[in-house]
């Protein structure tokens, strides 16, 4: 993927999350971290499992509609506490709020460049 393609996909994922009222939407650029398993994380949280599933579904739909991409792997939708959508170069994490607070992925990847996406669109 080119840098422009990555930026477009990051924006599509962030917008899809925000469309379903996700909170705390951020991306982390992991390209400068040699041990990272992907180039980017996109993260958000929601207060209910119903909303987590709605966000997950919207990310999948928008990524396919706008980028013709489906996740390589997905995990966690059955309990909707922490859903992971793996697109290879980008991994989306959709948390139920208390799980995001508990696992604190941003702290684990504190060296990564962070981009915040506006919830007041």
BAFIBA-150943 format. One record per residue: x, y, z of N, C-alpha, C in turn; residue in one letter. Coordinates in steps of 0.02 Angstrom, whole numbers. Example, Ala and Ser with C-alpha at 12.3 -4.5 7.8 and 13.67 -1.06 7.14 Angstrom:
residues 2
@nc1->660, nc2->-284, nc3->390, cac1->615, cac2->-225, cac3->390, cc1->660, cc2->-165, cc3->390, type->A
@nc1->642, nc2->-112, nc3->354, cac1->684, cac2->-53, cac3->357, cc1->645, cc2->2, cc3->394, type->S
***
This chain:
residues 121
@nc1->42, nc2->-60, nc3->0, cac1->0, cac2->0, cac3->0, cc1->43, cc2->62, cc3->0, type->X
@nc1->20, nc2->112, nc3->-35, cac1->55, cac2->176, cac3->-34, cc1->33, cc2->216, cc3->27, type->X
@nc1->70, nc2->268, nc3->42, cac1->52, cac2->311, cac3->99, cc1->-16, cc2->343, cc3->88, type->X
@nc1->-30, nc2->365, nc3->27, cac1->-95, cac2->396, cac3->12, cc1->-152, cc2->346, cc3->19, type->X
@nc1->-141, nc2->284, nc3->-2, cac1->-193, cac2->232, cac3->6, cc1->-206, cc2->219, cc3->80, type->X
@nc1->-151, nc2->214, nc3->118, cac1->-159, cac2->205, cac3->191, cc1->-199, cc2->262, cc3->221, type->X
@nc1->-183, nc2->325, nc3->203, cac1->-219, cac2->382, cac3->231, cc1->-293, cc2->380, cc3->213, type->X
@nc1->-308, nc2->361, nc3->151, cac1->-378, cac2->356, cac3->130, cc1->-414, cc2->303, cc3->172, type->X
@nc1->-383, nc2->245, nc3->179, cac1->-415, cac2->191, cac3->217, cc1->-422, cc2->208, cc3->291, type->X
@nc1->-372, nc2->241, nc3->319, cac1->-377, cac2->263, cac3->389, cc1->-436, cc2->310, cc3->397, type->X
@nc1->-445, nc2->356, nc3->350, cac1->-500, cac2->403, cac3->353, cc1->-567, cc2->368, cc3->345, type->X
@nc1->-571, nc2->320, nc3->299, cac1->-633, cac2->282, cac3->289, cc1->-653, cc2->246, cc3->353, type->X
@nc1->-604, nc2->214, nc3->385, cac1->-618, cac2->178, cac3->448, cc1->-639, cc2->227, cc3->502, type->X
@nc1->-602, nc2->281, nc3->511, cac1->-619, cac2->330, cac3->562, cc1->-689, cc2->359, cc3->550, type->X
@nc1->-704, nc2->377, nc3->488, cac1->-770, cac2->405, cac3->472, cc1->-825, cc2->354, cc3->486, type->X
@nc1->-813, nc2->291, nc3->469, cac1->-863, cac2->238, cac3->482, cc1->-875, cc2->231, cc3->557, type->X
@nc1->-823, nc2->236, nc3->596, cac1->-830, cac2->233, cac3->669, cc1->-870, cc2->293, cc3->694, type->X
@nc1->-851, nc2->352, nc3->671, cac1->-885, cac2->413, cac3->694, cc1->-958, cc2->416, cc3->671, type->X
@nc1->-973, nc2->387, nc3->613, cac1->-1043, cac2->384, cac3->589, cc1->-1088, cc2->348, cc3->639, type->X
@nc1->-1060, nc2->302, nc3->677, cac1->-1099, cac2->264, cac3->726, cc1->-1085, cc2->288, cc3->797, type->X
@nc1->-1061, nc2->350, nc3->803, cac1->-1052, cac2->385, cac3->867, cc1->-999, cc2->353, cc3->912, type->X
@nc1->-947, nc2->325, nc3->881, cac1->-891, cac2->298, cac3->920, cc1->-857, cc2->355, cc3->957, type->X
@nc1->-826, nc2->338, nc3->1013, cac1->-790, cac2->387, cac3->1054, cc1->-715, cc2->374, cc3->1048, type->X
@nc1->-676, nc2->427, nc3->1058, cac1->-604, cac2->420, cac3->1062, cc1->-571, cc2->389, cc3->1001, type->X
@nc1->-592, nc2->410, nc3->942, cac1->-565, cac2->380, cac3->880, cc1->-495, cc2->407, cc3->868, type->X
@nc1->-446, nc2->362, nc3->867, cac1->-377, cac2->380, cac3->854, cc1->-345, cc2->328, cc3->809, type->X
@nc1->-293, nc2->349, nc3->773, cac1->-251, cac2->301, cac3->737, cc1->-180, cc2->309, cc3->763, type->X
@nc1->-144, nc2->254, nc3->761, cac1->-74, cac2->253, cac3->780, cc1->-34, cc2->230, cc3->720, type->X
@nc1->17, nc2->268, nc3->703, cac1->62, cac2->251, cac3->648, cc1->119, cc2->210, cc3->677, type->X
@nc1->120, nc2->146, nc3->660, cac1->169, cac2->99, cac3->688, cc1->227, cc2->86, cc3->641, type->X
@nc1->229, nc2->122, nc3->585, cac1->280, cac2->107, cac3->534, cc1->351, cc2->118, cc3->560, type->X
@nc1->361, nc2->162, nc3->607, cac1->427, cac2->174, cac3->634, cc1->448, cc2->127, cc3->689, type->X
@nc1->403, nc2->82, nc3->707, cac1->417, cac2->35, cac3->762, cc1->432, cc2->-33, cc3->731, type->X
@nc1->494, nc2->-54, nc3->736, cac1->516, cac2->-114, cac3->701, cc1->481, cc2->-178, cc3->720, type->X
@nc1->454, nc2->-182, nc3->780, cac1->423, cac2->-244, cac3->804, cc1->348, cc2->-247, cc3->792, type->X
@nc1->319, nc2->-196, nc3->762, cac1->247, cac2->-193, cac3->752, cc1->224, cc2->-244, cc3->700, type->X
@nc1->165, nc2->-272, nc3->711, cac1->137, cac2->-324, cac3->666, cc1->97, cc2->-295, cc3->609, type->X
@nc1->87, nc2->-229, nc3->609, cac1->48, cac2->-195, cac3->558, cc1->74, cc2->-124, cc3->551, type->X
@nc1->50, nc2->-88, nc3->502, cac1->72, cac2->-18, cac3->493, cc1->33, cc2->31, cc3->536, type->X
@nc1->-31, nc2->16, nc3->546, cac1->-75, cac2->63, cac3->582, cc1->-126, cc2->26, cc3->625, type->X
@nc1->-141, nc2->55, nc3->682, cac1->-199, cac2->36, cac3->722, cc1->-249, cc2->94, cc3->717, type->X
@nc1->-313, nc2->78, nc3->715, cac1->-366, cac2->127, cac3->724, cc1->-408, cc2->102, cc3->781, type->X
@nc1->-420, nc2->145, nc3->831, cac1->-456, cac2->123, cac3->891, cc1->-514, cc2->170, cc3->907, type->X
@nc1->-564, nc2->140, nc3->938, cac1->-620, cac2->179, cac3->964, cc1->-653, cc2->139, cc3->1019, type->X
@nc1->-701, nc2->170, nc3->1052, cac1->-740, cac2->134, cac3->1102, cc1->-813, cc2->156, cc3->1099, type->X
@nc1->-854, nc2->114, nc3->1129, cac1->-926, cac2->126, cac3->1133, cc1->-951, cc2->99, cc3->1200, type->X
@nc1->-1007, nc2->125, nc3->1223, cac1->-1031, cac2->107, cac3->1290, cc1->-1073, cc2->44, cc3->1293, type->X
@nc1->-1094, nc2->17, nc3->1236, cac1->-1134, cac2->-44, cac3->1237, cc1->-1110, cc2->-93, cc3->1184, type->X
@nc1->-1124, nc2->-156, nc3->1195, cac1->-1105, cac2->-207, cac3->1146, cc1->-1144, cc2->-198, cc3->1081, type->X
@nc1->-1205, nc2->-174, nc3->1086, cac1->-1245, cac2->-161, cac3->1025, cc1->-1210, cc2->-109, cc3->982, type->X
@nc1->-1185, nc2->-57, nc3->1013, cac1->-1150, cac2->-5, cac3->975, cc1->-1084, cc2->-31, cc3->948, type->X
@nc1->-1048, nc2->-72, nc3->985, cac1->-985, cac2->-102, cac3->961, cc1->-999, cc2->-140, cc3->896, type->X
@nc1->-1052, nc2->-181, nc3->895, cac1->-1069, cac2->-220, cac3->836, cc1->-1088, cc2->-174, cc3->778, type->X
@nc1->-1126, nc2->-121, nc3->792, cac1->-1146, cac2->-73, cac3->740, cc1->-1085, cc2->-40, cc3->709, type->X
@nc1->-1037, nc2->-20, nc3->750, cac1->-976, cac2->11, cac3->726, cc1->-937, cc2->-39, cc3->683, type->X
@nc1->-930, nc2->-100, nc3->708, cac1->-895, cac2->-153, cac3->671, cc1->-927, cc2->-163, cc3->602, type->X
@nc1->-992, nc2->-170, nc3->600, cac1->-1028, cac2->-181, cac3->537, cc1->-1017, cc2->-122, cc3->489, type->X
@nc1->-1019, nc2->-61, nc3->516, cac1->-1012, cac2->-2, cac3->473, cc1->-941, cc2->3, cc3->445, type->X
@nc1->-891, nc2->-13, nc3->485, cac1->-822, cac2->-13, cac3->461, cc1->-815, cc2->-62, cc3->403, type->X
@nc1->-840, nc2->-123, nc3->414, cac1->-836, cac2->-173, cac3->360, cc1->-872, cc2->-151, cc3->297, type->X
@nc1->-932, nc2->-124, nc3->305, cac1->-971, cac2->-102, cac3->246, cc1->-936, cc2->-45, cc3->209, type->X
@nc1->-912, nc2->5, nc3->246, cac1->-880, cac2->63, cac3->214, cc1->-813, cc2->45, cc3->182, type->X
@nc1->-774, nc2->2, nc3->215, cac1->-710, cac2->-18, cac3->185, cc1->-722, cc2->-56, cc3->120, type->X
@nc1->-775, nc2->-96, nc3->118, cac1->-788, cac2->-132, cac3->56, cc1->-816, cc2->-84, cc3->3, type->X
@nc1->-862, nc2->-41, nc3->22, cac1->-894, cac2->5, cac3->-25, cc1->-844, cc2->55, cc3->-54, type->X
@nc1->-799, nc2->81, nc3->-13, cac1->-755, cac2->135, cac3->-35, cc1->-685, cc2->112, cc3->-55, type->X
@nc1->-664, nc2->55, nc3->-29, cac1->-595, cac2->32, cac3->-42, cc1->-592, cc2->-39, cc3->-71, type->X
@nc1->-650, nc2->-71, nc3->-77, cac1->-654, cac2->-140, cac3->-103, cc1->-611, cc2->-188, cc3->-62, type->X
@nc1->-611, nc2->-179, nc3->4, cac1->-572, cac2->-222, cac3->48, cc1->-616, cc2->-251, cc3->102, type->X
@nc1->-605, nc2->-314, nc3->115, cac1->-637, cac2->-350, cac3->171, cc1->-581, cc2->-370, cc3->219, type->X
@nc1->-598, nc2->-378, nc3->283, cac1->-545, cac2->-397, cac3->331, cc1->-517, cc2->-466, cc3->314, type->X
@nc1->-452, nc2->-472, nc3->325, cac1->-418, cac2->-537, cac3->317, cc1->-441, cc2->-583, cc3->374, type->X
@nc1->-445, nc2->-554, nc3->433, cac1->-467, cac2->-589, cac3->493, cc1->-510, cc2->-542, cc3->534, type->X
@nc1->-556, nc2->-571, nc3->572, cac1->-594, cac2->-532, cac3->620, cc1->-606, cc2->-575, cc3->681, type->X
@nc1->-607, nc2->-542, nc3->738, cac1->-613, cac2->-579, cac3->800, cc1->-650, cc2->-538, cc3->852, type->X
@nc1->-691, nc2->-571, nc3->893, cac1->-722, cac2->-539, cac3->950, cc1->-794, cc2->-517, cc3->940, type->X
@nc1->-820, nc2->-522, nc3->879, cac1->-888, cac2->-498, cac3->867, cc1->-940, cc2->-536, cc3->908, type->X
@nc1->-926, nc2->-599, nc3->923, cac1->-975, cac2->-641, cac3->959, cc1->-989, cc2->-615, cc3->1030, type->X
@nc1->-941, nc2->-584, nc3->1063, cac1->-955, cac2->-556, cac3->1129, cc1->-956, cc2->-479, cc3->1129, type->X
@nc1->-926, nc2->-449, nc3->1077, cac1->-928, cac2->-376, cac3->1066, cc1->-899, cc2->-335, cc3->1124, type->X
@nc1->-849, nc2->-363, nc3->1158, cac1->-813, cac2->-324, cac3->1209, cc1->-753, cc2->-290, cc3->1177, type->X
@nc1->-722, nc2->-326, nc3->1128, cac1->-663, cac2->-300, cac3->1092, cc1->-662, cc2->-335, cc3->1025, type->X
@nc1->-679, nc2->-298, nc3->973, cac1->-681, cac2->-327, cac3->905, cc1->-619, cc2->-303, cc3->868, type->X
@nc1->-586, nc2->-350, nc3->835, cac1->-527, cac2->-335, cac3->794, cc1->-543, cc2->-350, cc3->722, type->X
@nc1->-532, nc2->-301, nc3->678, cac1->-539, cac2->-310, cac3->606, cc1->-470, cc2->-300, cc3->576, type->X
@nc1->-442, nc2->-353, nc3->548, cac1->-373, cac2->-351, cac3->522, cc1->-374, cc2->-345, cc3->446, type->X
@nc1->-350, nc2->-287, nc3->422, cac1->-346, cac2->-275, cac3->350, cc1->-274, cc2->-282, cc3->325, type->X
@nc1->-231, nc2->-312, nc3->365, cac1->-161, cac2->-321, cac3->346, cc1->-119, cc2->-261, cc3->365, type->X
@nc1->-125, nc2->-207, nc3->326, cac1->-87, cac2->-146, cac3->340, cc1->-119, cc2->-104, cc3->396, type->X
@nc1->-183, nc2->-115, nc3->409, cac1->-219, cac2->-79, cac3->461, cc1->-259, cc2->-129, cc3->502, type->X
@nc1->-256, nc2->-121, nc3->568, cac1->-297, cac2->-162, cac3->612, cc1->-342, cc2->-115, cc3->652, type->X
@nc1->-407, nc2->-126, nc3->646, cac1->-456, cac2->-85, cac3->683, cc1->-474, cc2->-121, cc3->748, type->X
@nc1->-475, nc2->-83, nc3->802, cac1->-493, cac2->-109, cac3->868, cc1->-555, cc2->-70, cc3->891, type->X
@nc1->-609, nc2->-106, nc3->903, cac1->-671, cac2->-75, cac3->926, cc1->-686, cc2->-104, cc3->995, type->X
@nc1->-680, nc2->-62, nc3->1045, cac1->-685, cac2->-84, cac3->1114, cc1->-751, cc2->-63, cc3->1145, type->X
@nc1->-776, nc2->-104, nc3->1191, cac1->-824, cac2->-80, cac3->1240, cc1->-783, cc2->-37, cc3->1288, type->X
@nc1->-808, nc2->19, nc3->1310, cac1->-769, cac2->70, cac3->1345, cc1->-726, cc2->42, cc3->1401, type->X
@nc1->-753, nc2->1, nc3->1445, cac1->-713, cac2->-22, cac3->1503, cc1->-655, cc2->-67, cc3->1481, type->X
@nc1->-662, nc2->-101, nc3->1425, cac1->-607, cac2->-144, cac3->1400, cc1->-551, cc2->-101, cc3->1371, type->X
@nc1->-568, nc2->-47, nc3->1338, cac1->-516, cac2->-2, cac3->1313, cc1->-478, cc2->28, cc3->1372, type->X
@nc1->-514, nc2->48, nc3->1423, cac1->-482, cac2->77, cac3->1482, cc1->-437, cc2->25, cc3->1517, type->X
@nc1->-458, nc2->-38, nc3->1517, cac1->-419, cac2->-90, cac3->1550, cc1->-356, cc2->-108, cc3->1511, type->X
@nc1->-362, nc2->-119, nc3->1446, cac1->-305, cac2->-141, cac3->1405, cc1->-257, cc2->-85, cc3->1385, type->X
@nc1->-281, nc2->-24, nc3->1378, cac1->-239, cac2->35, cac3->1366, cc1->-187, cc2->25, cc3->1311, type->X
@nc1->-210, nc2->5, nc3->1252, cac1->-165, cac2->-7, cac3->1196, cc1->-124, cc2->54, cc3->1177, type->X
@nc1->-153, nc2->113, nc3->1183, cac1->-115, cac2->173, cac3->1167, cc1->-53, cc2->179, cc3->1210, type->X
@nc1->-57, nc2->158, nc3->1273, cac1->1, cac2->162, cac3->1318, cc1->54, cc2->111, cc3->1297, type->X
@nc1->32, nc2->53, nc3->1273, cac1->80, cac2->2, cac3->1251, cc1->119, cc2->24, cc3->1189, type->X
@nc1->87, nc2->65, nc3->1148, cac1->117, cac2->89, cac3->1086, cc1->129, cc2->165, cc3->1090, type->X
@nc1->152, nc2->187, nc3->1148, cac1->160, cac2->259, cac3->1161, cc1->210, cc2->293, cc3->1114, type->X
@nc1->256, nc2->255, nc3->1084, cac1->306, cac2->284, cac3->1038, cc1->276, cc2->299, cc3->969, type->X
@nc1->217, nc2->274, nc3->956, cac1->186, cac2->283, cac3->890, cc1->158, cc2->353, cc3->883, type->X
@nc1->159, nc2->378, nc3->821, cac1->127, cac2->443, cac3->807, cc1->51, cc2->434, cc3->809, type->X
@nc1->18, nc2->477, nc3->846, cac1->-54, cac2->471, cac3->858, cc1->-92, cc2->526, cc3->821, type->X
@nc1->-147, nc2->506, nc3->788, cac1->-192, cac2->553, cac3->755, cc1->-260, cc2->545, cc3->787, type->X
@nc1->-290, nc2->601, nc3->809, cac1->-357, cac2->599, cac3->837, cc1->-407, cc2->623, cc3->785, type->X
@nc1->-465, nc2->590, nc3->783, cac1->-517, cac2->608, cac3->735, cc1->-574, cc2->640, cc3->772, type->X
@nc1->-599, nc2->694, nc3->745, cac1->-648, cac2->738, cac3->778, cc1->-716, cc2->704, cc3->783, type->X
@nc1->-742, nc2->701, nc3->844, cac1->-808, cac2->673, cac3->857, cc1->-864, cc2->724, cc3->842, type->X
@nc1->-846, nc2->787, nc3->833, cac1->-896, cac2->839, cac3->823, cc1->-906, cc2->856, cc3->749, type->X
@nc1->-901, nc2->807, nc3->706, cac1->-906, cac2->821, cac3->634, cc1->-975, cc2->847, cc3->615, type->X
***
